[in-house]
Each structure stands twice: as C-alpha cells, then as structure tokens.
Amino acid sequence: MTGDRDQILLELERRLARIGRTISIAEASTLIADDFIEIGVSGTVWTKAKIVPAMTDWPPTEREIEDFSVRELSPSVCLTIYRLGSSLRSSIWRKNGDRWQIIFHQGTAAPVAR
C-alpha cells in the first residue's frame, strides 16, 4: 500500500512542479490546502492565495525530480523529500478523505549532485 501512496505523492509533486506541463488555477487550488505555506528557495513566503495565481503563469519545467522519498508522519500525513535541479525540496502532504493536499513546502538551494 505504501508503494501506491508514494507513487501518488510523486505524481502530485510532479504536477505542482509543472514538469512538462502547465497547471490550471482549478488544479492548483485542489492540490493546495487552504492553510498552505511555502518557504521558497529565494526566501519568499507564499500562501495559497499568493501562489495559486502566480504558479499558473510560470512556464513548464524540463527538470526531473530525483532522490524522491516519503516518510509517514501519521496515517494521513506524509513528508516528501527530493532534489529538483539545484534545490532540495520538502513537502508535507495531508490526506483529506480520498485525496492528498499539500500543506507545507520548502526549497533550499543546493549544489547540483554529480
């Protein structure tokens, strides 16, 4: 079961990272919880109200998620950790009914792995 959960969370991270595609306001609003907060690589603090309209204007990326892992914090809360380009990323996902929503995200600049 955790393998399925981990694959779902990886796909959700890909959707939010806009890997190979853009994201609509409706899709972003569904994936991002109302109490969401992000601390971006630049140090910018984002809320759902700020990030949803901004991210729908950002172009798709060709970077790929690497070194993806999931740590279960409770049966309905998971931490994901991965590398995307020159940053390390972590997210906290909460399961609401039958769907996962992101409640926290942080990006940290890091040297590119070799």
C-alpha positions in Angstrom: 0.0 0.0 0.0 2.8 2.5 0.8 4.3 1.9 -2.7 1.0 3.1 -4.2 0.9 6.1 -1.8 4.5 7.0 -2.6 3.8 6.9 -6.3 0.7 9.1 -5.9 2.7 11.7 -3.9 5.5 11.6 -6.5 2.9 12.3 -9.3 1.4 15.1 -7.2 4.8 16.7 -6.7 5.4 16.5 -10.5 2.1 18.2 -11.2 2.8 21.1 -8.8 6.4 21.4 -10.2 4.8 21.7 -13.6 7.2 19.1 -15.1 6.5 19.1 -18.8 3.1 20.9 -18.5 1.4 24.0 -17.0 -1.1 23.8 -14.2 -4.5 25.4 -14.1 -5.9 27.5 -11.2 -8.6 24.8 -10.6 -6.0 22.0 -10.4 -3.6 24.0 -8.2 -6.5 25.0 -5.9 -7.5 21.4 -5.5 -3.9 20.2 -4.7 -3.0 23.0 -2.3 -4.7 23.2 1.1 -6.2 26.4 2.3 -3.7 26.6 5.2 -0.7 26.0 2.9 2.6 27.8 3.4 5.8 27.7 1.4 9.2 29.0 2.1 10.8 29.3 -1.3 14.4 28.9 -2.4 14.6 32.7 -2.6 13.3 33.1 0.9 9.8 34.3 -0.2 7.0 33.1 2.0 3.9 32.0 0.0 0.3 31.3 1.0 -2.3 29.6 -1.2 -3.8 32.9 -2.1 -0.5 34.2 -3.4 1.0 31.1 -5.0 -2.0 29.7 -7.0 -2.4 32.7 -9.4 1.4 33.1 -9.7 2.2 29.5 -10.5 -0.3 29.2 -13.3 1.7 31.9 -15.1 5.0 30.1 -14.7 6.2 28.0 -17.7 6.5 24.3 -17.5 9.9 22.9 -16.4 12.0 20.2 -18.0 13.8 19.4 -14.7 13.1 16.0 -13.2 12.5 15.0 -9.6 15.4 13.0 -8.2 16.1 11.0 -5.0 12.4 11.1 -4.0 11.5 9.6 -0.7 8.4 9.6 1.6 8.3 9.4 5.4 5.0 8.7 7.0 4.4 11.1 9.9 0.9 9.7 10.7 -1.6 7.6 8.7 -2.9 10.8 7.0 0.3 12.9 6.9 3.5 12.4 4.9 6.8 14.2 4.4 8.3 14.1 0.9 11.9 14.9 0.2 13.6 15.2 -3.2 16.0 17.1 -5.4 14.8 19.3 -8.2 17.5 21.0 -10.3 19.8 22.9 -8.0 17.5 22.7 -4.9 16.5 20.3 -2.2 12.7 20.2 -1.6 10.5 19.0 1.2 6.7 19.0 1.4 4.1 17.9 3.9 1.0 16.3 2.5 -2.2 15.7 4.4 -4.9 13.2 3.2 -8.4 14.7 3.3 -10.9 11.9 2.6 -9.6 10.2 -0.6 -7.3 13.0 -1.8 -3.9 14.4 -0.8 -3.3 18.1 -0.4 0.0 19.9 0.2 0.1 21.9 3.4 3.8 22.9 3.5 6.7 23.2 1.1 10.3 24.4 1.4 13.0 24.8 -1.2 16.7 25.1 -0.3 19.4 26.0 -2.7 22.0 23.2 -3.0 24.9 22.3 -5.3 23.9 20.2 -8.3 24.6 16.5 -7.5 27.2 14.8 -9.6 
